[in-house]
Amino acid sequence: MRTSVLAVATLALLGRPALGEPPAGGDGGGDAVLFAEPFDAKLADGWTWLREDAGGWKIAEGALEIQAQAGTLWGQANNAKNVLLRKPPVKGVENDPFAVEATVTSAPAVTAEQAGVILYSDDDTNVKLVREHLEGKLYIVLAVEAGGSGKALAKKEVEGDTHALRLISQGGKIRGEVKTGTPAAWTPVGSGESPFKGEMQAGLVAHGGPADAARWAKFGEVRIVRPEVPK
């Protein structure tokens, strides 16, 4: 992948790594940035909306906000709106994995209200890593749906309004991580078998909110990276 001199210079001035290069410092290790979305007034080319409701999303102050409207991807309903998707630049095979990352701010307050990142083939084949309200508590939930049948692989009770989430595809496996601690570092939420038999898309989801209240989830620092493969 080529990066222009101007793009490299711009990223350097912003303190961001050039595309295809590992970030300097931090806990990113050898992760290489394949795509970064700045949310600069409009979406970068390559994104598509699934069941778009144009009044239910907006870009403001360098972040994307999506209203968590009533609806779901779970089971047979498949009526969640404003699922934002793009094709990743690599396939996520064993020696060439990818991860979709985002910093998610939300305040889910009703059962199954959620916001986070997703790997998506179709409405019946997908994997999500989300901040979700369940059992009166807030969890980071890793869940998979295959052939219209869904199951939660793991959930981690958390506190706070904001978490960085990372969902990794590597060969026949998927893995969810959340950034926690001081200094912040990626920690496991769970893992499992990938439901995907072919290509997938990566993206963002927010849905399951009440019909009588407008609640929004905010997404920032959205990237697709090639995580360092342990030797």
C-alpha positions in Angstrom: 0.0 0.0 0.0 1.4 3.4 -1.0 1.1 6.5 1.1 1.8 9.9 -0.4 4.4 12.2 1.0 1.7 14.8 1.8 -0.4 12.2 3.7 2.6 11.0 5.6 3.5 14.6 6.6 -0.1 15.3 7.6 -0.3 12.2 9.8 3.0 13.1 11.4 1.8 16.6 12.2 -1.3 15.2 13.8 0.8 12.7 15.8 -0.7 9.7 13.9 1.1 6.9 12.3 1.2 6.7 8.5 -1.0 4.0 6.9 0.7 0.7 7.0 3.2 1.8 9.7 3.2 0.8 13.4 2.3 3.5 15.8 5.1 5.1 17.8 5.1 4.3 21.5 2.1 3.2 23.5 1.0 -0.4 23.7 0.3 -0.9 20.0 3.5 -3.0 19.7 3.9 -3.9 16.0 0.3 -3.1 15.0 0.2 -1.5 11.5 -2.5 1.0 10.7 -4.3 -0.1 7.5 -7.1 2.5 7.6 -8.0 5.4 9.9 -11.2 7.4 9.8 -10.8 11.0 10.9 -14.5 11.9 10.8 -13.6 15.2 9.2 -16.9 16.7 8.2 -17.9 13.6 6.1 -17.2 9.9 6.0 -14.2 8.7 4.1 -14.9 6.9 0.8 -15.6 3.2 1.1 -18.2 3.1 3.8 -21.8 1.9 3.2 -24.8 2.1 5.4 -27.1 -0.8 6.1 -30.7 0.4 6.5 -29.7 4.0 6.6 -31.8 6.5 8.5 -30.1 9.8 7.5 -31.6 11.6 10.6 -30.1 9.0 12.9 -26.4 9.8 12.5 -24.2 12.8 12.4 -20.5 13.8 12.4 -19.5 16.4 15.0 -16.2 17.4 16.6 -14.2 14.6 15.0 -16.5 11.8 16.0 -19.4 9.9 14.5 -22.7 9.8 16.5 -25.3 7.1 15.8 -28.7 7.1 17.5 -29.4 3.8 19.2 -32.8 3.3 17.6 -35.2 0.4 18.3 -34.1 -2.7 16.4 -31.7 -5.6 16.4 -29.5 -7.9 14.3 -30.2 -10.7 16.7 -32.2 -13.7 15.6 -34.8 -13.2 12.8 -35.8 -9.6 13.3 -32.8 -8.0 11.5 -34.2 -4.5 11.6 -31.3 -2.6 13.1 -30.7 0.7 11.4 -27.5 2.6 10.5 -25.0 -0.2 10.6 -21.9 1.3 9.1 -19.7 -1.1 7.1 -16.6 -1.2 5.0 -14.5 -3.9 3.4 -11.2 -4.4 5.2 -8.0 -4.1 3.2 -6.9 -7.6 4.2 -8.8 -10.9 4.6 -8.0 -11.8 8.2 -6.3 -15.1 7.4 -4.0 -16.8 9.9 -0.8 -14.9 9.0 -2.5 -11.7 7.9 -5.1 -10.9 10.6 -6.9 -7.6 11.0 -8.7 -5.8 13.8 -11.4 -3.1 13.8 -11.0 -0.7 16.7 -13.1 2.2 18.0 -13.4 4.2 21.1 -17.1 4.0 22.1 -19.0 6.4 24.4 -22.6 5.5 25.3 -25.1 5.3 28.1 -27.3 2.2 27.4 -30.1 2.1 29.9 -32.6 -0.6 28.6 -32.0 -4.3 28.1 -30.1 -5.0 24.9 -29.3 -1.4 24.1 -25.8 -1.5 22.7 -23.0 0.1 20.7 -19.7 -1.1 19.4 -17.8 -2.8 16.6 -18.9 -5.5 14.2 -17.7 -8.0 11.7 -20.5 -8.7 9.2 -21.2 -11.0 6.3 -25.0 -10.7 6.3 -27.8 -10.2 8.8 -27.5 -13.9 9.9 -23.7 -14.1 10.0 -21.8 -11.6 12.1 -19.8 -11.0 15.2 -20.1 -8.1 17.6 -18.2 -6.6 20.5 -20.4 -4.0 22.2 -21.1 -2.0 25.3 -24.5 -3.5 26.2 -27.1 -3.1 29.0 -28.0 -6.5 30.4 -29.5 -7.6 33.7 -29.5 -4.0 34.9 -25.7 -3.8 34.4 -23.2 -2.6 31.8 -21.2 -5.3 30.0 -18.7 -5.6 27.2 -20.3 -8.5 25.2 -18.7 -10.6 22.5 -21.4 -12.5 20.6 -21.6 -14.4 17.4 -24.4 -15.2 15.0 -24.2 -18.0 12.4 -27.1 -19.1 10.2 -29.5 -16.9 12.2 -28.6 -18.6 15.5 -26.8 -16.3 18.0 -24.9 -16.9 21.2 -22.9 -14.8 23.6 -19.3 -16.0 23.8 -18.2 -13.8 26.7 -19.2 -10.8 28.7 -17.2 -8.6 31.1 -18.9 -6.3 33.6 -17.5 -2.8 33.3 -18.1 0.8 34.5 -17.8 4.1 32.9 -19.1 5.9 29.8 -16.3 5.2 27.4 -14.2 2.1 26.3 -11.8 1.3 23.5 -12.9 -1.9 21.8 -11.0 -4.1 19.4 -12.4 -7.1 17.4 -9.9 -9.3 15.7 -10.2 -11.8 12.8 -7.4 -14.3 12.4 -7.9 -17.4 10.3 -10.8 -19.4 11.8 -10.8 -17.5 15.1 -12.3 -14.2 16.3 -11.2 -12.4 19.5 -12.6 -9.4 21.4 -10.5 -7.0 23.5 -11.1 -3.9 25.6 -8.5 -1.4 26.7 -8.3 -1.0 30.4 -5.9 -0.2 33.2 -3.2 2.5 33.8 -1.4 2.6 31.5 -4.2 1.4 29.3 -3.6 -1.9 27.6 -5.6 -4.3 25.5 -7.1 -7.1 27.7 -9.2 -10.1 26.5 -12.9 -10.2 26.7 -13.3 -13.6 24.9 -12.7 -15.6 21.7 -14.3 -18.3 19.6 -14.7 -19.8 16.2 -15.3 -17.5 13.3 -18.7 -18.0 11.6 -17.4 -16.6 8.3 -16.9 -18.8 5.2 -15.9 -16.0 2.9 -15.4 -12.3 2.8 -16.7 -10.0 5.6 -17.0 -6.3 6.3 -16.0 -4.4 9.4 -17.9 -1.6 11.0 -19.9 0.1 13.8 -23.3 -0.6 15.3 -25.7 1.2 17.8 -29.2 -0.1 18.3 -31.7 -1.5 20.8 -32.6 1.9 22.4 -36.1 2.8 23.4 -38.6 4.1 20.8 -39.6 7.0 23.1 -36.2 8.5 23.7 -33.3 9.6 21.5 -30.0 8.2 22.9 -26.8 8.5 20.9 -23.6 6.6 20.9 -20.3 8.3 19.9 -17.5 6.7 18.0 -14.0 8.0 17.7 -10.5 6.7 16.9 -11.9 4.2 14.4 -9.2 2.2 12.7 -8.5 -1.1 10.9 -5.1 -2.4 11.9 -3.0 -5.4 11.3 -2.3 -6.6 14.9 1.1 -8.0 15.6 1.0 -11.8 15.3 2.7 -13.4 18.3 5.8 -15.4 17.3 
